[in-house]
Amino acid sequence: MPHLPNRHQAHPDQRTKMLETPVDKLILTLAAPTIVSMLVTSIYNMADTYFVSQLNTSASGAVGVVFSLMAIIQAVGFTVGMGSGSIASRLLGQDRGEEANTYASSGVAAALVVGALMAGTGLALREQLIWLLGSTATIHPYAMDYALYIILGAPVMILSFTLNNLLRWQGKANLSVFGLATGGILNMVLDPIFIYLLDMGIAGAGAATLLSQCVSLCILTSFFLLNKSDLKVTPGKISRSPGIYLAILKQGMPSFFRQGVLSAATMALNYNAKIYGDAAVAALSIVTKVFMVIQSIVIGFGQGFQPVLGYNYGAKRLDRVKEAVSFSVKTCTVILTVGAVVGFFLAPHIIAQFRRDDAMVIAIGTRAFRYQCLTLPLGAVLVFANMFFQSLGKSWRAVVLAVCRQGLYIPLVYIMSARLGLSGLEMTQACADVLSFVLSASVIVHYFKTEFGRE
């Protein structure tokens, strides 16, 4: 019997685009909106730090403490979104649209359930969580106020990340970026209004974040309701099979470990930094947020090249997969090298924008910033090695590489803090980057030499 197309399969023009457009042009086309999305997301996260830092050093440290909690919520959102999205992308590449819709719909259902559970648990244990995240006594009241809104927004954030990834993995990055960017811009506008004009203080930053995330979710949802997506999310396609959810979990696990270990690493940093006072916690938090903006370029670029890998690997176009990896790593290494040189010289000016009146914050932040600039060019390999294996469905290798950078950071931060004191804290991330680069580069080179050609 001849194969009959169905209305749920990827549009022929979209499939042709993903499999025939020159790889460099296709990646740049898909990466441009995701880079903008990641930049906006990172900038509005940094905006919270910036506006709150103008209050005082303890409030600035509170944003860094609660960042660990946000990282956990994001980890769950990325797990469900990347897991369901990557599987759906490969199924679309194989013309199996109905199965792709099942994974998309089941992913959305899982996001709603898990998000609600996390919000309920977080509200009940908020007091204990803030201490667990490494708060000092002076930071604690600010962190409690800020965390309330972050916890309430857990279901919204997780569902937004899921819908965003479902759009991105089918090559509709322009739609996903519009949803996230709109919320991000709104957050930056609302921050000073809520914090200063309405005199809500740090709670205003949390409320602005929650409201902006709700707006993003509404926009992303509308794209599915208005049939702008090749993937159809409907209640009737939600699976009752545990195997579907286990597959989503398996495919999304690298993202969970990457973000989850980031949360644990931030907690470890806060625990060691609070020994040196609120200034150390605030300074290292500021450095982390600024580098998230720089690294968001590479992550956004990677989110543009992942659907190219998924589609072409599913269609057995291994030549295009190889070309995509080479082009992406080379391009982003150049970008990061330029960023490292500029950042090294401007470090004190960058840190001063957050806490101009606190010389200790500026001094600690400048040293930590410059150490990280030395290893910043290695970031392209660190990010793309993990994303490469995740896109190809090689989950366990992706998991190992995902936890590698921050996984090495956690023991190093305790060792280097004990041996070198505050200087050890300032250089820990750079040391972890060197070690994880060696491992990541070795794994991906070995795969290309021994397995990729045979597949």
C-alpha positions, 0 to 999 in steps of 0.5 A, spaced: 500 500 500 502 506 498 504 511 503 499 516 504 501 523 507 497 525 513 495 532 515 499 532 522 506 531 518 511 536 518 510 541 512 514 539 506 517 545 505 519 545 512 522 538 511 526 540 505 528 547 508 531 542 514 534 537 509 537 541 503 538 548 505 546 549 506 548 548 513 551 554 515 545 558 512 540 554 515 544 554 522 545 562 522 537 562 520 535 558 526 540 560 531 539 568 530 532 568 533 534 563 539 541 567 540 536 573 541 532 569 545 537 567 550 540 574 550 534 577 552 532 571 557 539 572 560 539 580 560 532 580 564 535 575 569 541 580 570 536 586 570 533 583 576 541 583 579 542 590 577 536 593 579 536 589 586 543 591 587 542 598 587 538 597 594 544 594 598 549 588 597 545 583 601 539 584 597 544 583 591 546 576 594 539 574 595 538 574 588 545 569 587 542 565 593 535 564 589 538 563 583 540 556 585 532 555 586 531 558 579 536 553 576 532 547 579 526 549 576 529 551 569 532 544 569 525 541 570 523 545 564 529 544 560 528 536 561 521 536 559 522 540 553 528 538 550 526 531 551 520 531 548 522 536 543 528 532 541 524 526 540 519 529 536 524 532 531 527 526 529 520 523 528 518 529 524 525 527 520 522 520 519 515 523 517 512 520 523 508 526 525 503 522 529 508 519 534 511 526 534 504 529 536 504 524 542 510 526 545 509 533 544 502 533 548 505 528 553 511 533 554 506 538 555 502 534 560 508 532 564 510 539 565 503 542 568 503 536 573 511 537 575 510 544 575 504 544 580 508 539 584 514 543 585 510 549 586 506 546 592 513 543 595 517 549 594 511 554 598 511 549 604 519 548 605 521 555 603 524 557 609 528 551 609 530 552 602 533 559 603 538 556 608 539 550 604 541 554 598 547 558 602 544 564 605 547 568 610 543 571 616 543 578 613 541 575 606 535 571 608 529 576 609 531 578 602 531 571 599 525 569 602 521 575 599 524 574 592 523 566 592 516 567 594 514 569 587 519 565 583 516 558 587 509 561 585 512 561 577 514 554 577 508 551 573 509 557 568 516 557 567 516 549 566 511 550 561 514 555 557 520 552 557 517 546 554 513 549 549 519 554 547 523 547 546 517 544 542 517 550 537 525 550 537 526 543 535 521 543 529 525 549 526 520 555 528 525 558 532 522 565 530 516 563 534 519 561 540 524 567 541 518 572 540 514 569 546 520 569 550 523 575 548 516 579 549 516 577 556 524 578 557 523 585 555 517 586 559 520 584 565 526 589 564 521 594 564 517 592 570 523 591 575 524 599 576 517 600 576 515 595 582 522 595 586 522 603 586 516 606 584 511 601 587 516 601 593 516 593 593 523 592 594 526 586 592 519 583 592 518 587 586 523 584 582 520 577 583 513 579 582 515 583 575 519 576 573 512 572 575 508 577 571 513 577 565 513 569 565 505 569 564 505 573 558 510 569 555 506 563 556 500 566 553 504 568 547 507 561 546 500 557 547 497 561 542 502 559 537 499 552 538 492 554 538 493 558 532 496 552 528 502 555 527 506 549 529 507 543 525 506 539 532 499 538 535 498 539 542 491 536 544 488 532 550 487 526 546 494 525 544 496 525 551 499 518 552 498 513 558 504 509 557 510 510 562 514 508 556 513 515 553 515 519 559 521 514 560 523 516 553 522 523 554 526 523 561 531 519 558 532 524 552 532 530 557 536 528 562 542 531 560 539 538 560 536 536 567 543 534 569 546 540 566 542 545 570 541 541 576 548 541 577 549 548 576 544 549 581 548 544 586 554 548 584 551 555 585 549 552 592 557 550 593 559 557 591 554 560 596 556 556 602 564 557 601 563 565 599 559 566 605 565 565 609 568 572 607 561 576 607 555 578 603 560 582 599 563 575 596 556 572 595 554 578 591 560 579 587 561 572 585 553 572 583 554 578 579 560 575 575 555 568 574 550 573 571 554 577 567 557 570 564 551 567 563 549 573 558 556 571 554 555 564 554 547 565 552 550 566 545 553 560 544 547 556 548 543 560 543 547 558 537 547 551 539 539 551 540 539 553 533 544 547 530 540 542 534 534 541 530 539 541 524 542 535 527 536 532 529 532 532 522 538 530 518 541 525 523 533 522 523 534 522 515 541 519 515 544 525 512 550 524 516 555 529 512 550 535 514 551 533 521 558 533 521 558 540 517 554 543 522 558 541 528 564 543 525 561 550 523 558 551 529 564 550 534 569 554 529 564 560 529 563 560 536 570 559 538 571 566 535 566 569 538 568 567 545 575 569 544 573 576 542 568 577 548 574 574 553 579 579 550 574 585 551 571 582 558 578 582 561 580 589 560 573 592 562 572 587 568 572 592 573 567 597 569 562 591 568 562 589 576 562 597 578 555 598 574 552 593 579 555 595 586 559 602 585 559 604 592 562 597 595 569 597 593 570 590 596 564 587 591 568 590 585 575 587 587 572 580 588 568 581 582 574 583 577 579 578 579 573 572 578 571 575 572 578 576 569 580 568 571 573 566 567 575 570 561 582 566 560 578 560 559 572 563 555 574 561 548 573 553 551 566 554 551 564 552 544 566 545 545 564 545 552 557 546 550 556 543 543 559 536 545 553 535 550 548 538 545 551 534 539 550 527 543 543 529 546 541 531 539 543 524 536 539 521 542 546 518 545 543 520 552 548 517 557 554 521 553 550 527 553 549 526 561 556 525 562 558 531 558 552 535 561 555 534 568 562 535 567 563 542 567 559 544 574 560 537 576 568 538 577 566 545 579 563 542 586 569 538 589 574 544 586 570 549 590 571 546 596 578 544 595 581 550 592 577 554 598 580 550 603 587 551 600 587 558 597 581 562 601 578 567 597 583 567 591 581 559 590 574 561 589 575 566 584 579 561 580 575 555 581 570 556 575 576 557 570 580 551 573 573 546 572 573 549 565 580 547 563 579 540 565 572 539 562 574 541 556 579 536 555 574 531 557 569 533 552 574 534 546 576 527 547 569 524 547 567 527 541 573 526 537 573 519 539 566 518 537 567 521 530 573 517 529 570 510 532 563 510 531 560 516 527 562 513 520 559 506 521 552 509 523 
